[in-house]
Amino acid sequence: MRKSVQLAALAVVMIALVGCDAVEQSAQNLAEKAEQAVQDVAKEAVDGAVQGLNEQIDGVQQSANELLGKPADEEGKDESQQSEAPANEAVDAKAVET
């Protein structure tokens, strides 16, 4: 009789341990999902803030160009000329006269 009580107690302990392990794994999965959700929300918030800031900067640039009397078509030309100029300067600096 004593052995059967011990076996029953051991079985209860084993079931409890298995249940605890399942609960722990479930909690771990839930924590991972919550972390991913927080990261997604933070990313969306940052993306929205950056997009809003870019729109404000574009508006300020457009206003500055209007104040300077530059038409909208020349803006793209100025940017392409500025990006080509450093490349030409780099080539000139490396050139060797013979």
Secondary structure, DSSP 8 states (H G I E B T S, - for coil): -HHHHHHHHHHHHHHHHHHHHHHHHHHHHHHHHHHHHHHHHHHHHHHHHHHHHHHHHHHHHHHHHHHHT--HHHHHHHHHHHHHHHHHHHHHHH----
